[in-house]
Amino acid sequence: MQSRRSFIKVSALSAAMALAGLASFGVSAAETIKVGVLHSLSGTMAISETVLKDTVLMAIDEINAKGGVLGKKLEPVVVDPASNWPLFAEKARQLISKDKVAVTFGCWTSVSRKSVLPVYEELNSLLFYPVQYEGEELSKNVFYTGAAPNQQAIPAVEYLMSKDGGGAKRFVLLGTDYVYPRTTNKILRAFLKSKGVADADIMEEYTPFGHSDYQTIIAKIKKFSSEGKKTAVVSTINGDSNVPFYKELGNQGLKATDVPVVAFSVGEEELRGVDTKPLVGHLAAWNYFMSIKNPTNTAFVKQWSDYAKAKGIAGHKDKPLTNDPMEATYIGIKMWAQAVEKAKSTDTDKVIAAMAGQTVKAPGGFVSTMDPKNHHLHKPVFIGEIKADGQFKVVWKTPGPVKAQPWSPFVEGNDKKKDEPEKK
């Protein structure tokens, strides 16, 4: 009997010790908050996305240096979906289910975002998406820190039609062949029609990802523009195809004074590999440019320059550049950290509630506010002209931040859609 009692005591003590061991293991395992980074570091989109990975890492270092979030250090988990859209979904599932990340910062193309969306919704995890897009989407599990069409595409085309923008009457809608350019151009076509532009005055062309031969298309644009009406090109070309496109513009002498091009996916980073002298005066529409002068941007550019040099980041250690999606990435991670502190938790639903109305003093010179309902930022709009040094001179801007319209009023039936994600 005595030995049985001793056995029970020893067993209970062993179990208690094992539990204590498990508990202490649990504490040590939860010493950090894991943050997913889901950007293409290889393939056609690496030209644009690699620097966003580095922006997340820079922001994490900054937050950790100030004590982390909820007293815990942030731990980045970086994966490379390699510009492969199905692989994005696979890597997203790995980050959430295996790596147990609290949040993911990632994607550039809309096809990659649409690939991962069902995963974030199914597993109730959070994605911060930092790039301008076509709208026509609202998800409880996504915060969109890039521009909706009314914060980029529509103002850009309005500018081209204005006296200051050259008074364009004919439009070439030129894009990479996937969802973002096609949906954006569907919206722009409806907008142009509402302004009295005839179908005959709109030319629409698409090229595949990674396309490199723009000779024929630029020759077609020259012919289309020679038919008597002022013509402008709206470019939704994505990724490394921008380099041969702009080179060919220069080769064929298509100057901004003849046919201005306004781009929605070309910033300082994409112009890095191009001789920009023949491109002077061509345009880009964004919500931020590196050349904007204000103390917050001066500090942001210096922070990035110092970080790029310290980490030896290719290209940037010698010629540091910032751009719009970098600013949107940076705003997103700062807002998420603030929301976690407010919620006192990394729980998805609690963080979503705490994100409503979050503000960050943005490098663009305005306070960026997360809309209380629609998961989009209120952002200013800037139109910049390419300068010979590859920077942009701001030629037009909104007086202040513009509220995003995820459901474009130029798409039939959108007036019946709610300006907030459906609760599922």
N, C-alpha and C positions, 0 to 999 in steps of 0.2 A: 504493500500500500504506500509505504514511505517512498519507495523508489518510483512508484507511479506518479505520486505528487511532485517529486523532484523533476521527473521527466516533463510533466505538464508545465511546471514553473520555467524550466529551461527552454521548453518549446515556446512558451508565451514570450519569454525574454528575447529569444532568437527572432521571433516574429516581429516583436516591437523594434528590435535593432534593425531588422531588414526594412521595416516600414520607415524607420528614421533615416536609414540609408537612402531609401527611395525618395523620401521627402527632400533630403539634402541634395540628392541628385537633381530633383525637380527644380529646386531653387537655383542650382548652378546652371542648369540648362536654360533657365529663363532669365539669366543675367542680362541678356541683350534682347533687343527687338529687331527681328529680321525684316529687311526691306528688299523686295525684289526689283531687279533692273532688267527689263525685257526689251533690249534694242539690238538691231542688226549690227554686228561688228565685222561682218563679211558679206559679200554679195553686192548687188546693185545699189542698195540703200545705205551701205556703210558710210559713203561720202557724207550723208546727212546725219545719220543716227549715232555714230561713234561718239561724237562730241556731247551728245545728250547723256550718254552713260557717264562720261567724265563730269558733267555738270551735277548729276545726282551724287556722285562720290564726293565732289567738292562741298556740296551742301551738307552731306552727312558729316564730313570732317568738321565743318563749321558748327553744326548742332552739337556734335560730340564734345568739341572743345569748350562749349558753354554748359556742359553737364548732361547732355543727352536729352531724352524725353522720358518723363515720369521717373527720373533718376537713373535711367538705364541707357547704355550706349546703343546706338543704332548699328546694326551689322548688315552691310550690303551683301546680297546674293546675286551675282552677275551671271547671266546666261546669254548665249548667242543664237538667236533663231535664224540667223544667216540669210535674211531676205527671202525666207521660205515660208509662205503663208500658213500651210498646215502645221509646220514646225512651231510657229508661234503658239498655237493652241496646246500642243504637247508640252512645250516649255512652261506655259502658264500653269498648267495642271501640276507639273513638277514643283514649281515654286510654291503653290498654295498647299498641295497635299503632302509633299515629301519634305520640302524645306521649311514649311510652316511660316511663310512670310505674313506680316500683318497688312502689307500694302504692296502694290507694284507700281512702278513708274515705267511707262514704256509705250511702244508702238509708234510708228510714223504714218504709214499708209493706212487708208481706211480699210483696205482688204485685210491687213493684219489685225486691226482693231475688231473688225467683224468676225474674224476667225477666233479671237479669244473671248469675245463677249459672252457666248453661251457658257463658257467655263467659269467666268467670274460670277455670273448670275446663278449657275447651278451650285457653286461652292460658297456663295455669299461672301465674296472677297472684294477688295477695292482696287480699281485701276485708275491711275491719273494719266490722262492722255494729253500731250502737250503741243499738238500741231493743229493748224487751221484745217477745217474739214468741211464736208458738204452739208452738214446738218442732217435733218430727217431721221434723227435718232435721239432718244432720251432713255437712259438706263439708271436705275437706282444705284447700281454698282460702279458707275463711271463718273468721274469728274473731268470735265472738258476744259482744259486751261488754255487751249488755242482758240482761234476765231471761228465763229459761225459765219455763214455767207454774208449776213448783214453787217458783219464787223470787218469784212475784207473785200469779197468779190463784188458785191453791189456798189459800195462806195467807190471802188477802183474804176468800174465801168461808168459810173456817173461822172467821175472826174474826166475820163477820156472823152465823154460827150460834151463836157463843158468847154467854154471858150479858153480857159486857162490850160485845159488838158489837150487842146488842139481841135476840138469840135468834130470828133470822129463820127462818120455816118455808116461805115461798113466795118464788120468785125470778123476776125478769124479766131475761132475758138479751137485752140491747139492743145492737146493733152496726151498724157500717157493713158493707155487703154485699160482703165479699171474704174472702180465705183466712184472715187472722189471727182476726177475730171468729168466723167459722164453725168453725174448728178448735178454737179456745180454748173455745167454747161446747159443742162435742162432748165435749171433755175434762171440762168442768165438769158437763155433764149426767150423764156416767158417774160422776163423783165424788159428785154429789148423790144419785144412785141408790144408790151404795154406802153412803150415810148414811141411807137410808130415805125420801128425798124422792120423792113420787109424781110421775109425768108431769103429772098434772092441776095440780100445784103449781108447774109451770115454764112460763112464757110466754116465747116466743122471737120477737124482732122484728128486722128489718133495714131499713136505709135506704141509698140510694145515696150515693156520695161527693158532697159539696157540698150535701146535703139541708138545707133551711132551715125547713121547716114542721113543727113537732113538736106542734102542738095536738092532733091526733087521737090520736097515740101516748100522750101524757101523760094524756089523758082515759081511754084504755084501761087505763093503769097504775093510775090512781085507782080505776077500777071493779074491777080485778083485786085490788087491795089492800084493798077494802072487804068482802071475803068472809070475814072473821073470823080470818084468820091473819096474823101479823106478816110483812110483805113487804119485800124489799130489791131494788134494781136493781143489776145488774152491767153497767157500760157499757164497751163496746169501740168507741164512736164515735170516729172518727179525723178529724183535721184541723179545718177551719174550721166544720164542722157542730156542734162543741161549743158554739160561742157561742150560736146560736139554741136549742139544746137546754137549756142552763142558763138562758137568759133565760125560756124557756117554763116551766121548773120553777118559777121565781120568780113568773111571771105567774099560774100556777094554784095557787100557795100550797102546793106539795108540799114540806113541810119535812122535814129530816133526822130529826126526832123521829117523824114519821109513817112515811115510806118512805125510808130512807137509800139514797143512790146511792154505790157505790164504782166509781171510774173507773180504767182502766188506761192511758189515753192522754191524761189531763188533768193537767198540772202547772202550775207558776207562769206559764209563757208563755201557755198557752191561756186562763188566767183573766184575762189582762191586759185584754181587751176586754169584761169582764162586770162588772155590779154584783154583787159577791160577798156583799153583806149578806143577801139572802134565802137564800143557799146555805150559810150557816154550819152546820157539823156534818156536811155531806156529806163523803164520804171519797175518798181516792185511795191506791192501793198502789204504791209505788215502792221503789227501792233507795237513794234519796237524796232529801233535801229541802233547799232553800236555808236553811231555819230551823234546821238541825242545828247544835248548838254544839260546836265543837272547833277547835283552832288551825289544822289543815290546811284546814278549810272556811273559816275566817275569811280565810286567805291566798288561797284560791281565789276567794272572792267579791270580795275587794279587787282581785285580779289582773284579773278580768273587768270590774269597775266601771271601773278605770283604763283598760283596753284599749278598752272601749265608748265612754268619753268621748273618748279620744285619737283614735279612728277615726270618731267621730260616728255611731255605729250607731243607726239609727232606733229610737225607743222606749227602747233601753237606755242611751243617753247621758244621759237624764233619769231613767229608772227602771230601773237595771240589775237583771236577774233571772237566777238560775241555775236549772237543773233537772236531772232525772235523765239524760236522753239527752246533755246537755252533759257531765255527769260521766263517763258511759260513753265518750263520744268522747275526752275528755281522757285518761282511763286508757288507752284503746286506743293513742293516738299515742305516749304516753310508753313503754308496753310495747314497741311496735314498734321505737322508737328504741333501747331497751335491747337488744332481741333482735338488731338489726343490728350493734350494737357487739360483742355476744357472738359473733355468727357471723362478724364481720369481713367481711361481705358483704351485699349486698341481694338475693342469689340467693334465689328463692322457697323452695326446699326447705331451704336452710340456715337461713333465717329461721324457717320453720315449726318446725324442730327446736329452735331457740334460744328460741322462745316458750314452750315447755313449762315450767311452774313459775315464770314471770316474776311479780314482785310490784311493786305500786305502793301507797304509802300514800295511800289515797283520801280525798277530801273528806268522804265519808260517815262517816268516823271509824274505819274498819277498814282492815286491809291487804287489798287485792284481789289474789287469786292466780289466774293462768291455770292451769286444770286441766292436769295433765301429759299427758292424753290427749284429752279431749273438746272442746277449742277453746272452752270456755265459762268465764266467770269464776265464782269462788266469791264470792257477794255476800250482804250482809245484806238483810233485808226490813223495810221500815217501812210502817206505815199511818198516814196523816195526816188530820186533820180540817181542812176549809177554815175559815179565819178571816176576819173581816170585811175585813182588809186584803189578801186574796188570797194570803196565805201559809198554811202548813200547821203545825198543832200535832201532833207525833207522839204517837199514843195507844197504839201497840203496836209492838214490834220483836222480831226474833229475837235470841237472846243473842250470836250471832256470824254470820260468813258461812255461807251455805248452798251446798252443792255442787249445780250444775245437773243436772237430769235431762232431756236433750234428748228422750228417748223416754219419754213419760208412761206410768206404770204403769197408768193408767186407760184406755189404748187397747189393745184386744186384740191379742196377738201381739208387743207391744213387749218382753216379757220375753226374747225370743229375739234381740233386736238388740244389737249391740256398742256399748259406750260409747266408741267412738272412730271417726273417719272411716275409710271403706274406702280401702285403697290401690289406686289405679287404674293 
